[in-house]
Amino acid sequence: MTFEEIKSILKNHTVGIAGAGGLGSNCAVALSRVGVGKLIIADFDVVNETNLNRQYFFKDQLGEKKVSALKNNIKRINPETEIIIHDLKLNENNLVNIYKDCDIIVEAFDLAEMKQMIIETCMSKLPDKPLITGLGIAGWGKSNEIRIRQSENLYICGDEVSETSTQNPPLAPRVGIAANMQANTVLEILLNKTQG
């Protein structure tokens, strides 16, 4: 498939991204670069200095809402990508309504309880939608341990071991690998579905 053929397929698809931090911002940028037609992004946080070591934001965006800053960054990359933003904290009640029309949902939360909430909610209320989650991306090195594991409609990107802590922080290289694996998994699902 040529890049033009790929873009002609992807422009008709919608991807939901739950979280606009390290995984979410980098995954969203990758998907916009390849021509995904619509991104629906939800996050309630603001850009701060500690985010700049791994998130797709800039120093002059400190203090801005992440969803607004990310929308502006993506529009500079690919103005043709439609971006719907929700400045709110996702929960089991609003998640379904926000992402019900998406072809695929990407989980990009930091907190384990939020990851568990989206997995449980999607598996029970949106079981036909593929969910691509990130788990085990902290630290550095061990690139070959970052992988994708599939269990029905759940795809897990990461090493599933490396938990974030003050002594094992999330850093741009491993976060970027996992975020791009999430984006690549989105393409694999959408393009293979079209060819199949």
C-alpha positions as CSV (number, residue, x, y, z in Angstrom):
1,M,0.0,0.0,0.0
2,T,1.3,3.5,-0.8
3,F,1.2,6.3,1.8
4,E,-1.6,7.9,-0.2
5,E,-3.7,4.7,0.0
6,I,-3.0,4.4,3.7
7,K,-4.1,8.0,4.3
8,S,-7.2,7.5,2.2
9,I,-8.2,4.6,4.6
10,L,-7.2,6.2,7.8
11,K,-9.0,9.5,7.1
12,N,-12.3,7.7,7.6
13,H,-11.5,6.5,11.1
14,T,-11.8,7.9,14.6
15,V,-9.4,7.0,17.5
16,G,-10.1,7.9,21.1
17,I,-7.2,8.7,23.3
18,A,-7.8,8.6,27.1
19,G,-5.1,10.8,28.6
20,A,-2.8,13.5,27.0
21,G,0.4,12.8,28.9
22,G,3.5,10.9,27.7
23,L,1.7,8.0,26.0
24,G,-1.3,10.0,24.8
25,S,0.4,13.1,23.4
26,N,3.0,11.1,21.5
27,C,0.5,8.5,20.2
28,A,-1.8,11.3,19.1
29,V,1.0,13.0,17.2
30,A,2.0,9.8,15.5
31,L,-1.6,9.1,14.4
32,S,-2.1,12.6,13.1
33,R,1.2,12.3,11.1
34,V,-0.1,9.2,9.2
35,G,-3.5,10.8,8.5
36,V,-6.0,9.4,11.0
37,G,-9.1,11.5,10.3
38,K,-10.4,12.2,13.8
39,L,-8.9,12.0,17.3
40,I,-11.1,12.3,20.4
41,I,-8.8,13.2,23.4
42,A,-9.7,13.6,27.0
43,D,-7.6,14.8,29.9
44,F,-8.1,17.3,32.8
45,D,-4.5,18.2,33.6
46,V,-2.3,21.2,32.7
47,V,1.2,21.2,31.2
48,N,4.0,21.5,33.8
49,E,7.7,21.5,33.7
50,T,8.1,17.9,34.8
51,N,6.0,16.8,31.7
52,L,8.6,18.1,29.2
53,N,10.9,15.1,29.7
54,R,8.5,12.8,27.9
55,Q,5.4,14.6,26.6
56,Y,4.7,16.3,23.3
57,F,4.5,19.8,24.7
58,F,6.8,22.9,24.7
59,K,8.1,25.2,27.4
60,D,5.9,28.1,26.2
61,Q,2.8,25.9,26.8
62,L,3.5,25.6,30.6
63,G,0.2,26.1,32.5
64,E,-2.0,25.4,29.5
65,K,-4.6,22.7,29.5
66,K,-3.0,19.6,28.0
67,V,-5.9,18.9,25.6
68,S,-5.8,22.5,24.2
69,A,-2.0,22.5,23.9
70,L,-2.0,19.1,22.2
71,K,-4.7,20.2,19.8
72,N,-2.7,23.2,18.8
73,N,0.5,21.1,18.4
74,I,-1.3,18.5,16.2
75,K,-2.9,21.3,14.1
76,R,0.6,22.5,13.3
77,I,1.5,19.0,12.1
78,N,-1.6,18.0,10.2
79,P,-4.4,20.6,10.0
80,E,-6.6,17.9,8.3
81,T,-6.9,15.8,11.4
82,E,-10.2,16.7,13.2
83,I,-9.6,16.9,17.0
84,I,-12.3,16.8,19.6
85,I,-11.1,17.6,23.1
86,H,-12.7,17.0,26.5
87,D,-11.2,18.9,29.4
88,L,-12.4,16.5,32.2
89,K,-11.5,13.6,34.3
90,L,-12.7,10.4,32.7
91,N,-14.8,7.9,34.8
92,E,-17.0,4.9,34.1
93,N,-20.0,7.1,33.4
94,N,-18.6,9.7,30.9
95,L,-16.1,7.4,29.2
96,V,-18.7,5.4,27.2
97,N,-20.4,8.5,25.9
98,I,-17.2,10.2,24.9
99,Y,-15.7,7.2,23.1
100,K,-18.7,5.2,21.8
101,D,-18.2,6.3,18.2
102,C,-14.5,5.6,18.1
103,D,-13.1,2.7,16.1
104,I,-10.3,2.1,18.6
105,I,-9.5,3.4,22.1
106,V,-6.0,4.1,23.3
107,E,-5.5,4.1,27.1
108,A,-2.8,6.6,28.2
109,F,-3.2,7.1,31.9
110,D,-0.5,7.3,34.5
111,L,-2.4,5.9,37.5
112,A,-3.0,2.2,37.9
113,E,-6.6,2.7,39.2
114,M,-7.4,4.8,36.1
115,K,-6.0,2.1,33.9
116,Q,-8.1,-0.5,35.7
117,M,-11.2,1.6,35.4
118,I,-10.9,2.1,31.6
119,I,-10.1,-1.6,31.0
120,E,-13.0,-2.8,33.1
121,T,-15.4,-0.2,31.6
122,C,-14.4,-0.9,28.0
123,M,-14.5,-4.7,28.4
124,S,-18.0,-4.6,29.9
125,K,-19.6,-1.7,28.1
126,L,-17.7,-1.4,24.8
127,P,-16.5,-5.0,24.3
128,D,-16.4,-4.8,20.5
129,K,-13.9,-1.9,20.5
130,P,-10.2,-2.7,20.5
131,L,-8.5,-1.1,23.6
132,I,-4.8,-0.5,23.4
133,T,-3.2,0.1,26.8
134,G,0.3,0.9,28.1
135,L,1.8,-1.0,31.0
136,G,5.4,-1.1,32.2
137,I,7.2,1.8,30.5
138,A,9.2,3.4,33.3
139,G,13.0,3.8,33.4
140,W,15.5,3.4,30.5
141,G,17.1,0.6,28.5
142,K,15.7,-2.9,28.1
143,S,14.1,-1.9,24.7
144,N,13.7,-5.5,23.7
145,E,11.5,-6.2,26.7
146,I,8.8,-3.7,25.5
147,R,6.3,-5.7,23.5
148,I,2.7,-6.1,22.6
149,R,0.5,-8.8,24.1
150,Q,-3.1,-9.3,22.9
151,S,-5.9,-10.9,24.8
152,E,-9.1,-10.7,22.7
153,N,-9.8,-7.0,22.1
154,L,-7.2,-5.8,24.7
155,Y,-3.7,-5.0,23.5
156,I,-1.0,-4.3,26.1
157,C,2.1,-2.3,25.1
158,G,5.0,-2.3,27.5
159,D,7.1,-4.7,29.5
160,E,4.2,-5.1,32.1
161,V,6.7,-4.9,34.9
162,S,8.5,-1.5,35.1
163,E,6.3,0.5,37.4
164,T,6.8,4.3,37.7
165,S,8.4,5.6,40.9
166,T,10.7,8.4,42.0
167,Q,13.6,6.0,41.5
168,N,12.2,4.7,38.2
169,P,10.6,7.7,36.4
170,P,9.0,7.6,33.0
171,L,11.4,9.0,30.5
172,A,11.0,10.0,26.8
173,P,12.8,7.1,25.1
174,R,10.8,4.2,26.7
175,V,7.5,6.2,26.8
176,G,8.0,7.1,23.1
177,I,8.6,3.5,22.2
178,A,5.4,2.4,23.9
179,A,3.4,5.3,22.5
180,N,4.5,4.6,19.0
181,M,3.8,0.9,19.5
182,Q,0.3,1.9,20.5
183,A,0.0,4.0,17.4
184,N,1.4,1.2,15.3
185,T,-1.1,-1.2,16.7
186,V,-3.9,1.2,15.8
187,L,-2.7,1.1,12.2
188,E,-2.3,-2.6,12.2
189,I,-5.9,-3.1,13.3
190,L,-7.4,-0.5,10.9
191,L,-5.4,-1.4,7.9
192,N,-5.6,-5.1,8.3
193,K,-9.4,-4.8,8.7
194,T,-9.5,-2.9,5.4
195,Q,-7.4,-5.5,3.6
196,G,-9.1,-8.5,5.2
